Amino acid sequence: MSSKILIVEDDSLNILIYKYIFKSEPFELDFAFDGEQGIGKIKKESYSLFLLDLNLPLIDGYGVAKYIRTQEMQQNIARRPVFMISASFNSYSDFTTFSPDIDKFIAKPFDIVHLKSSVNLHLLNYEEQLKLRNY
């Protein structure tokens, strides 16, 4: 199964960093530059995982995550991993009060090895979930 990841990030330097980090990974990357564009892509494409910046123009990362969860419920599709990535997370307590729509919170600057291993683990779990659901 070929996985496709949507990265919603408004900083062009961060987009270059994501491209570099994931260049040797076996999945396809797609990018949106604000929350509204991200939701537009989600309406048209199928993704296996989402990396969302928290502070996005137009619709923030939480709004995009809420849209993803609503779409999954309405279309009865498997829950896809949603990562929230932000420089705004500055302590453990920040991670304990967030939305259940988010599967993983990652603070910037992040550890590249941790990000890659987390993405791969969540993709593997998602693919296993699809097998169990007979997709």
C-alpha positions in Angstrom: 0.0 0.0 0.0 1.3 3.4 -1.0 0.8 6.0 1.8 0.3 9.6 1.2 0.9 12.3 3.8 -0.5 15.8 3.8 1.7 18.4 5.5 -0.1 21.7 6.2 2.6 24.3 6.9 2.7 28.0 6.1 6.5 28.4 6.5 8.4 27.6 3.2 11.6 26.9 5.1 9.8 24.3 7.2 8.4 22.7 4.0 12.0 22.4 2.7 13.0 20.7 5.9 10.1 18.2 5.7 11.0 17.4 2.1 14.6 16.7 3.2 13.6 14.7 6.2 11.3 12.4 4.3 13.2 12.2 1.0 14.2 8.6 1.4 10.9 7.4 2.8 8.5 5.2 0.7 5.5 7.5 1.0 4.3 10.4 -1.1 4.2 13.9 0.4 1.6 16.6 -0.4 1.6 20.2 0.9 -0.9 22.9 1.7 0.1 26.3 2.9 -2.9 27.2 5.0 -5.8 25.5 6.8 -8.3 26.3 4.1 -6.1 24.9 1.3 -5.5 21.8 3.5 -9.2 21.1 3.9 -9.6 21.6 0.1 -7.0 18.9 -0.6 -8.6 16.6 2.0 -11.9 16.9 0.2 -10.3 15.8 -3.1 -7.5 13.3 -2.1 -7.0 10.3 0.2 -4.3 10.6 2.8 -2.9 8.1 5.3 -1.5 10.7 7.8 -1.5 14.4 8.5 1.2 16.7 9.8 -0.4 20.0 10.8 1.1 23.2 12.0 -0.9 24.7 14.9 -0.7 28.3 13.8 -2.0 28.3 10.2 -3.6 31.2 8.3 -7.3 31.1 7.7 -8.1 27.9 9.6 -5.7 26.7 12.4 -4.4 23.2 12.9 -7.2 22.3 15.3 -9.8 23.4 12.8 -8.2 21.1 10.1 -8.1 18.2 12.6 -11.7 18.7 13.5 -12.6 18.6 9.8 -10.6 15.4 9.3 -12.4 13.7 12.3 -15.8 14.9 11.0 -15.1 13.5 7.5 -14.0 10.1 9.0 -17.3 9.9 11.0 -19.5 11.0 8.1 -17.9 8.6 5.6 -17.3 5.8 8.1 -13.6 5.6 7.3 -10.8 4.5 9.5 -9.2 7.0 11.9 -6.1 8.5 10.3 -3.1 9.7 12.4 -3.0 13.5 12.9 0.1 15.1 14.2 0.1 18.6 15.5 3.5 20.3 15.3 4.2 23.7 16.8 6.7 26.0 18.5 3.9 27.0 20.8 4.2 23.8 22.9 6.7 24.6 25.6 5.9 22.1 28.5 4.4 18.8 29.2 1.3 20.4 30.6 0.7 21.9 27.1 0.3 18.3 25.8 -2.3 17.2 28.4 -5.1 19.7 27.6 -5.4 19.3 23.9 -8.0 18.0 21.6 -8.8 14.2 21.3 -8.7 14.9 17.5 -4.9 14.9 17.7 -2.9 11.7 17.9 0.6 13.1 18.5 1.9 16.5 19.6 5.4 17.5 18.6 7.2 20.6 19.7 9.4 22.6 17.3 12.3 22.3 17.1 11.8 18.6 16.8 14.2 15.6 16.8 14.3 14.3 13.2 14.8 10.7 14.2 11.8 10.9 16.6 9.6 12.5 14.0 10.5 9.9 11.3 10.0 7.0 13.7 6.7 8.4 14.9 5.4 8.9 11.4 6.5 5.4 10.3 5.0 3.8 13.4 1.6 5.6 13.0 1.5 4.7 9.3 2.2 1.0 10.1 -0.6 1.0 12.8 -3.0 2.7 10.3 -2.3 0.2 7.6 -2.9 -2.7 10.1 -6.2 -1.0 11.1 -7.2 -0.9 7.4 -6.4 -4.6 7.1 -8.6 -5.4 10.1 -11.4 -3.4 8.6 -10.9 -5.2 5.2 -10.3 -2.1 3.2 
